[in-house]
Amino acid sequence: MKPTEPMPMNVEHEELFHPWGTVTPAFWDSRQEEHPAEQLRTHIPQVLRGRLTEIATTAAAGRLPDAAWMAGRLDTDVTAQYGPEHLNTVHVREVRAHLAYLAGDHATSLGWYLHTARLRATVQGPGHPDTTEATRRVYSLWRTVPDADAPALGAELLGVVTDIHGPEAAVARRTRRRLQALAGAGAGASQGVSGIT
């Protein structure tokens, strides 16, 4: 599954972290290189891999609503089997976030990515590289959101990254800077409109 449009160039020279790409068995296998304790928790059963591949194939065929429905059913099944605070559950919910991104539903996509970042902080710890990458990824996704939707979603993002990494973390500072820029642009636009009337 690939984004329908490329992510924009980062004019502030910040590293972009793209939403998950193709969801295939190789995607899951890449996490098997972690240390043994982590590897035990991230082992993906074959039946789960098969269902994820089916979801990826459905989305690649352009049937995003069907893929989203399949991912919702898989989420229910995985949560029932492993519980809400398990990496298998996190992975499936990241797939749901990506499918919402592909469908152009920014609010839902960001909501899922913020949810999974919190789960990663709980399961793996706030300092784990996967948690850090998850918060950077959702920040990069937020930068692609239309300006009209960005302030509300950015406030939610700021709350999550501050909770996970603290108020002085780089991602929190970047989020605050962009929110301030958006607020300034909004104030300038409203002044321009009032000047016309």
Phi and psi restraints in degrees (value plus and minus 20) as a CYANA .aco file:
   2 LYS   PHI    -144.8  -104.8
   2 LYS   PSI     130.3   170.3
   3 PRO   PHI     -77.1   -37.1
   3 PRO   PSI     125.8   165.8
   4 THR   PHI     -90.5   -50.5
   4 THR   PSI     -45.5    -5.5
   5 GLU   PHI    -152.9  -112.9
   5 GLU   PSI     127.7   167.7
   6 PRO   PHI     -87.2   -47.2
   6 PRO   PSI     129.9   169.9
   7 MET   PHI     -89.2   -49.2
   7 MET   PSI     126.4   166.4
   8 PRO   PHI     -89.0   -49.0
   8 PRO   PSI     136.5   176.5
   9 MET   PHI     -84.3   -44.3
   9 MET   PSI     127.4   167.4
  10 ASN   PHI    -113.0   -73.0
  10 ASN   PSI      83.0   123.0
  11 VAL   PHI     -94.5   -54.5
  11 VAL   PSI     -35.9     4.1
  12 GLU   PHI    -114.8   -74.8
  12 GLU   PSI      -9.0    31.0
  13 HIS   PHI      39.8    79.8
  13 HIS   PSI      13.6    53.6
  14 GLU   PHI    -117.6   -77.6
  14 GLU   PSI     126.3   166.3
  15 GLU   PHI     -90.1   -50.1
  15 GLU   PSI     112.4   152.4
  16 LEU   PHI    -113.4   -73.4
  16 LEU   PSI     118.9   158.9
  17 PHE   PHI    -136.2   -96.2
  17 PHE   PSI      88.8   128.8
  18 HIS   PHI     -94.4   -54.4
  18 HIS   PSI     131.0   171.0
  19 PRO   PHI     -78.2   -38.2
  19 PRO   PSI     139.9   179.9
  20 TRP   PHI     -70.7   -30.7
  20 TRP   PSI     119.9   159.9
  21 GLY   PHI    -107.4   -67.4
  21 GLY   PSI    -157.7  -117.7
  22 THR   PHI     -81.6   -41.6
  22 THR   PSI     107.2   147.2
  23 VAL   PHI    -116.6   -76.6
  23 VAL   PSI      80.5   120.5
  24 THR   PHI    -151.1  -111.1
  24 THR   PSI     152.7   192.7
  25 PRO   PHI     -75.6   -35.6
  25 PRO   PSI     -52.6   -12.6
  26 ALA   PHI     -82.5   -42.5
  26 ALA   PSI     -53.5   -13.5
  27 PHE   PHI     -78.8   -38.8
  27 PHE   PSI     -64.2   -24.2
  28 TRP   PHI     -95.2   -55.2
  28 TRP   PSI     -57.3   -17.3
  29 ASP   PHI     -82.6   -42.6
  29 ASP   PSI     -48.3    -8.3
  30 SER   PHI     -81.6   -41.6
  30 SER   PSI     -40.5    -0.5
  31 ARG   PHI    -109.5   -69.5
  31 ARG   PSI     -19.9    20.1
  32 GLN   PHI    -101.7   -61.7
  32 GLN   PSI     -21.4    18.6
  33 GLU   PHI    -105.8   -65.8
  33 GLU   PSI     -20.8    19.2
  34 GLU   PHI     -94.2   -54.2
  34 GLU   PSI     149.9   189.9
  35 HIS   PHI     -83.4   -43.4
  35 HIS   PSI     139.6   179.6
  36 PRO   PHI     -73.4   -33.4
  36 PRO   PSI     -63.7   -23.7
  37 ALA   PHI     -81.6   -41.6
  37 ALA   PSI     -61.4   -21.4
  38 GLU   PHI     -91.0   -51.0
  38 GLU   PSI     -57.8   -17.8
  39 GLN   PHI     -81.3   -41.3
  39 GLN   PSI     -59.0   -19.0
  40 LEU   PHI     -80.3   -40.3
  40 LEU   PSI     -57.4   -17.4
  41 ARG   PHI     -99.3   -59.3
  41 ARG   PSI     -41.3    -1.3
  42 THR   PHI    -126.2   -86.2
  42 THR   PSI     -11.9    28.1
  43 HIS   PHI     -83.4   -43.4
  43 HIS   PSI     106.0   146.0
  44 ILE   PHI    -122.2   -82.2
  44 ILE   PSI      97.8   137.8
  45 PRO   PHI     -81.2   -41.2
  45 PRO   PSI     131.6   171.6
  46 GLN   PHI     -79.8   -39.8
  46 GLN   PSI     -58.0   -18.0
  47 VAL   PHI     -84.2   -44.2
  47 VAL   PSI     -56.3   -16.3
  48 LEU   PHI     -88.1   -48.1
  48 LEU   PSI     -61.4   -21.4
  49 ARG   PHI     -79.6   -39.6
  49 ARG   PSI     -62.5   -22.5
  50 GLY   PHI     -82.3   -42.3
  50 GLY   PSI     -61.8   -21.8
  51 ARG   PHI     -88.5   -48.5
  51 ARG   PSI     -56.8   -16.8
  52 LEU   PHI     -85.8   -45.8
  52 LEU   PSI     -60.2   -20.2
  53 THR   PHI     -83.7   -43.7
  53 THR   PSI     -59.1   -19.1
  54 GLU   PHI     -83.7   -43.7
  54 GLU   PSI     -59.9   -19.9
  55 ILE   PHI     -83.5   -43.5
  55 ILE   PSI     -65.1   -25.1
  56 ALA   PHI     -81.0   -41.0
  56 ALA   PSI     -62.3   -22.3
  57 THR   PHI     -84.6   -44.6
  57 THR   PSI     -61.6   -21.6
  58 THR   PHI     -83.4   -43.4
  58 THR   PSI     -64.4   -24.4
  59 ALA   PHI     -85.7   -45.7
  59 ALA   PSI     -61.4   -21.4
  60 ALA   PHI     -83.2   -43.2
  60 ALA   PSI     -46.8    -6.8
  61 ALA   PHI    -100.5   -60.5
  61 ALA   PSI     -19.4    20.6
  62 GLY   PHI      68.0   108.0
  62 GLY   PSI     -12.9    27.1
  63 ARG   PHI    -116.3   -76.3
  63 ARG   PSI      43.9    83.9
  64 LEU   PHI     -83.6   -43.6
  64 LEU   PSI     -61.0   -21.0
  65 PRO   PHI     -80.3   -40.3
  65 PRO   PSI     -60.3   -20.3
  66 ASP   PHI     -84.9   -44.9
  66 ASP   PSI     -62.0   -22.0
  67 ALA   PHI     -83.8   -43.8
  67 ALA   PSI     -60.3   -20.3
  68 ALA   PHI     -84.7   -44.7
  68 ALA   PSI     -60.3   -20.3
  69 TRP   PHI     -83.3   -43.3
  69 TRP   PSI     -64.0   -24.0
  70 MET   PHI     -81.9   -41.9
  70 MET   PSI     -60.7   -20.7
  71 ALA   PHI     -87.4   -47.4
  71 ALA   PSI     -55.5   -15.5
  72 GLY   PHI     -83.8   -43.8
  72 GLY   PSI     -62.9   -22.9
  73 ARG   PHI     -84.0   -44.0
  73 ARG   PSI     -62.0   -22.0
  74 LEU   PHI     -83.7   -43.7
  74 LEU   PSI     -61.1   -21.1
  75 ASP   PHI     -77.9   -37.9
  75 ASP   PSI     -65.8   -25.8
  76 THR   PHI     -79.1   -39.1
  76 THR   PSI     -65.5   -25.5
  77 ASP   PHI     -87.1   -47.1
  77 ASP   PSI     -64.1   -24.1
  78 VAL   PHI     -88.0   -48.0
  78 VAL   PSI     -60.0   -20.0
  79 THR   PHI     -84.0   -44.0
  79 THR   PSI     -60.2   -20.2
  80 ALA   PHI     -84.2   -44.2
  80 ALA   PSI     -56.4   -16.4
  81 GLN   PHI    -101.1   -61.1
  81 GLN   PSI     -62.7   -22.7
  82 TYR   PHI    -127.7   -87.7
  82 TYR   PSI     -38.8     1.2
  83 GLY   PHI      74.9   114.9
  83 GLY   PSI     144.4   184.4
  84 PRO   PHI     -92.5   -52.5
  84 PRO   PSI     -42.5    -2.5
  85 GLU   PHI    -128.5   -88.5
  85 GLU   PSI      44.2    84.2
  86 HIS   PHI    -159.1  -119.1
  86 HIS   PSI     125.8   165.8
  87 LEU   PHI     -84.7   -44.7
  87 LEU   PSI     -49.6    -9.6
  88 ASN   PHI     -81.0   -41.0
  88 ASN   PSI     -61.0   -21.0
  89 THR   PHI     -86.0   -46.0
  89 THR   PSI     -62.6   -22.6
  90 VAL   PHI     -78.5   -38.5
  90 VAL   PSI     -67.1   -27.1
  91 HIS   PHI     -79.0   -39.0
  91 HIS   PSI     -65.2   -25.2
  92 VAL   PHI     -84.4   -44.4
  92 VAL   PSI     -58.9   -18.9
  93 ARG   PHI     -91.4   -51.4
  93 ARG   PSI     -49.1    -9.1
  94 GLU   PHI     -86.8   -46.8
  94 GLU   PSI     -55.0   -15.0
  95 VAL   PHI     -83.5   -43.5
  95 VAL   PSI     -61.5   -21.5
  96 ARG   PHI     -81.8   -41.8
  96 ARG   PSI     -60.2   -20.2
  97 ALA   PHI     -81.8   -41.8
  97 ALA   PSI     -62.9   -22.9
  98 HIS   PHI     -87.1   -47.1
  98 HIS   PSI     -59.0   -19.0
  99 LEU   PHI     -83.7   -43.7
  99 LEU   PSI     -59.8   -19.8
 100 ALA   PHI     -84.0   -44.0
 100 ALA   PSI     -58.3   -18.3
 101 TYR   PHI     -80.3   -40.3
 101 TYR   PSI     -66.7   -26.7
 102 LEU   PHI     -81.7   -41.7
 102 LEU   PSI     -53.1   -13.1
 103 ALA   PHI    -100.0   -60.0
 103 ALA   PSI     -25.3    14.7
 104 GLY   PHI      62.3   102.3
 104 GLY   PSI      -6.0    34.0
 105 ASP   PHI    -113.3   -73.3
 105 ASP   PSI      64.8   104.8
 106 HIS   PHI     -82.8   -42.8
 106 HIS   PSI     -63.5   -23.5
 107 ALA   PHI     -82.8   -42.8
 107 ALA   PSI     -64.3   -24.3
 108 THR   PHI     -87.2   -47.2
 108 THR   PSI     -62.9   -22.9
 109 SER   PHI     -80.4   -40.4
 109 SER   PSI     -69.1   -29.1
 110 LEU   PHI     -83.3   -43.3
 110 LEU   PSI     -58.7   -18.7
 111 GLY   PHI     -78.7   -38.7
 111 GLY   PSI     -65.4   -25.4
 112 TRP   PHI     -86.2   -46.2
 112 TRP   PSI     -63.5   -23.5
 113 TYR   PHI     -84.8   -44.8
 113 TYR   PSI     -58.2   -18.2
 114 LEU   PHI     -85.5   -45.5
 114 LEU   PSI     -61.1   -21.1
 115 HIS   PHI     -79.5   -39.5
 115 HIS   PSI     -65.9   -25.9
 116 THR   PHI     -92.0   -52.0
 116 THR   PSI     -49.6    -9.6
 117 ALA   PHI     -83.9   -43.9
 117 ALA   PSI     -62.4   -22.4
 118 ARG   PHI     -82.8   -42.8
 118 ARG   PSI     -62.4   -22.4
 119 LEU   PHI     -82.3   -42.3
 119 LEU   PSI     -62.4   -22.4
 120 ARG   PHI     -81.8   -41.8
 120 ARG   PSI     -60.8   -20.8
 121 ALA   PHI     -81.8   -41.8
 121 ALA   PSI     -55.5   -15.5
 122 THR   PHI     -93.7   -53.7
 122 THR   PSI     -66.0   -26.0
 123 VAL   PHI     -99.5   -59.5
 123 VAL   PSI     -64.1   -24.1
 124 GLN   PHI    -124.7   -84.7
 124 GLN   PSI     -37.8     2.2
 125 GLY   PHI      82.6   122.6
 125 GLY   PSI     128.3   168.3
 126 PRO   PHI     -85.0   -45.0
 126 PRO   PSI     -44.9    -4.9
 127 GLY   PHI    -110.8   -70.8
 127 GLY   PSI     -21.8    18.2
 128 HIS   PHI     -87.6   -47.6
 128 HIS   PSI     120.7   160.7
 129 PRO   PHI     -75.5   -35.5
 129 PRO   PSI     -54.9   -14.9
 130 ASP   PHI     -86.8   -46.8
 130 ASP   PSI     -55.9   -15.9
 131 THR   PHI     -88.2   -48.2
 131 THR   PSI     -64.2   -24.2
 132 THR   PHI     -80.7   -40.7
 132 THR   PSI     -64.3   -24.3
 133 GLU   PHI     -83.7   -43.7
 133 GLU   PSI     -58.4   -18.4
 134 ALA   PHI     -82.9   -42.9
 134 ALA   PSI     -61.8   -21.8
 135 THR   PHI     -92.6   -52.6
 135 THR   PSI     -55.1   -15.1
 136 ARG   PHI     -85.9   -45.9
 136 ARG   PSI     -59.1   -19.1
 137 ARG   PHI     -83.0   -43.0
 137 ARG   PSI     -64.2   -24.2
 138 VAL   PHI     -90.0   -50.0
 138 VAL   PSI     -52.2   -12.2
 139 TYR   PHI     -82.9   -42.9
 139 TYR   PSI     -65.4   -25.4
 140 SER   PHI     -83.5   -43.5
 140 SER   PSI     -59.0   -19.0
 141 LEU   PHI     -84.8   -44.8
 141 LEU   PSI     -61.6   -21.6
 142 TRP   PHI     -78.6   -38.6
 142 TRP   PSI     -54.6   -14.6
 143 ARG   PHI     -85.9   -45.9
 143 ARG   PSI     -36.7     3.3
 144 THR   PHI    -112.4   -72.4
 144 THR   PSI     -26.3    13.7
 145 VAL   PHI     -92.8   -52.8
 145 VAL   PSI     121.2   161.2
 146 PRO   PHI     -75.7   -35.7
 146 PRO   PSI     124.6   164.6
 147 ASP   PHI     -75.7   -35.7
 147 ASP   PSI     -50.8   -10.8
 148 ALA   PHI     -84.2   -44.2
 148 ALA   PSI     -52.5   -12.5
 149 ASP   PHI    -114.9   -74.9
 149 ASP   PSI     -36.2     3.8
 150 ALA   PHI     -84.6   -44.6
 150 ALA   PSI     -61.1   -21.1
 151 PRO   PHI     -80.4   -40.4
 151 PRO   PSI     -67.7   -27.7
 152 ALA   PHI     -85.0   -45.0
 152 ALA   PSI     -64.2   -24.2
 153 LEU   PHI     -88.5   -48.5
 153 LEU   PSI     -54.6   -14.6
 154 GLY   PHI     -86.8   -46.8
 154 GLY   PSI     -56.1   -16.1
 155 ALA   PHI     -83.1   -43.1
 155 ALA   PSI     -59.8   -19.8
 156 GLU   PHI     -86.0   -46.0
 156 GLU   PSI     -63.7   -23.7
 157 LEU   PHI     -78.7   -38.7
 157 LEU   PSI     -66.4   -26.4
 158 LEU   PHI     -79.5   -39.5
 158 LEU   PSI     -61.3   -21.3
 159 GLY   PHI     -80.8   -40.8
 159 GLY   PSI     -62.7   -22.7
 160 VAL   PHI     -89.1   -49.1
 160 VAL   PSI     -69.5   -29.5
 161 VAL   PHI     -87.6   -47.6
 161 VAL   PSI     -50.8   -10.8
 162 THR   PHI     -88.3   -48.3
 162 THR   PSI     -62.4   -22.4
 163 ASP   PHI     -80.5   -40.5
 163 ASP   PSI     -60.8   -20.8
 164 ILE   PHI     -99.6   -59.6
 164 ILE   PSI     -68.6   -28.6
 165 HIS   PHI    -130.0   -90.0
 165 HIS   PSI     -32.3     7.7
 166 GLY   PHI      78.2   118.2
 166 GLY   PSI     139.1   179.1
 167 PRO   PHI     -89.1   -49.1
 167 PRO   PSI     -39.8     0.2
 168 GLU   PHI    -120.5   -80.5
 168 GLU   PSI     -14.4    25.6
 169 ALA   PHI     -83.5   -43.5
 169 ALA   PSI     130.4   170.4
 170 ALA   PHI     -76.3   -36.3
 170 ALA   PSI     -62.4   -22.4
 171 VAL   PHI     -87.1   -47.1
 171 VAL   PSI     -53.6   -13.6
 172 ALA   PHI     -89.3   -49.3
 172 ALA   PSI     -62.6   -22.6
 173 ARG   PHI     -84.0   -44.0
 173 ARG   PSI     -61.8   -21.8
 174 ARG   PHI     -84.3   -44.3
 174 ARG   PSI     -60.5   -20.5
 175 THR   PHI     -83.8   -43.8
 175 THR   PSI     -64.9   -24.9
 176 ARG   PHI     -81.3   -41.3
 176 ARG   PSI     -61.9   -21.9
 177 ARG   PHI     -81.2   -41.2
 177 ARG   PSI     -64.3   -24.3
 178 ARG   PHI     -89.0   -49.0
 178 ARG   PSI     -58.4   -18.4
 179 LEU   PHI     -81.1   -41.1
 179 LEU   PSI     -60.6   -20.6
 180 GLN   PHI     -84.3   -44.3
 180 GLN   PSI     -60.8   -20.8
 181 ALA   PHI     -84.6   -44.6
 181 ALA   PSI     -61.6   -21.6
 182 LEU   PHI     -84.0   -44.0
 182 LEU   PSI     -60.6   -20.6
 183 ALA   PHI     -84.1   -44.1
 183 ALA   PSI     -60.6   -20.6
 184 GLY   PHI     -85.0   -45.0
 184 GLY   PSI     -61.8   -21.8
 185 ALA   PHI     -85.4   -45.4
 185 ALA   PSI     -59.0   -19.0
 186 GLY   PHI     -86.0   -46.0
 186 GLY   PSI     -60.2   -20.2
 187 ALA   PHI     -86.2   -46.2
 187 ALA   PSI     -59.7   -19.7
 188 GLY   PHI     -84.6   -44.6
 188 GLY   PSI     -59.0   -19.0
 189 ALA   PHI     -87.1   -47.1
 189 ALA   PSI     -61.3   -21.3
 190 SER   PHI     -88.9   -48.9
 190 SER   PSI     -52.6   -12.6
 191 GLN   PHI     -86.7   -46.7
 191 GLN   PSI     -58.9   -18.9
 192 GLY   PHI     -83.7   -43.7
 192 GLY   PSI     -60.2   -20.2
 193 VAL   PHI     -87.1   -47.1
 193 VAL   PSI     -63.6   -23.6
 194 SER   PHI     -86.8   -46.8
 194 SER   PSI     -48.4    -8.4
 195 GLY   PHI     -90.7   -50.7
 195 GLY   PSI     -45.8    -5.8
 196 ILE   PHI     -96.8   -56.8
 196 ILE   PSI     -55.6   -15.6
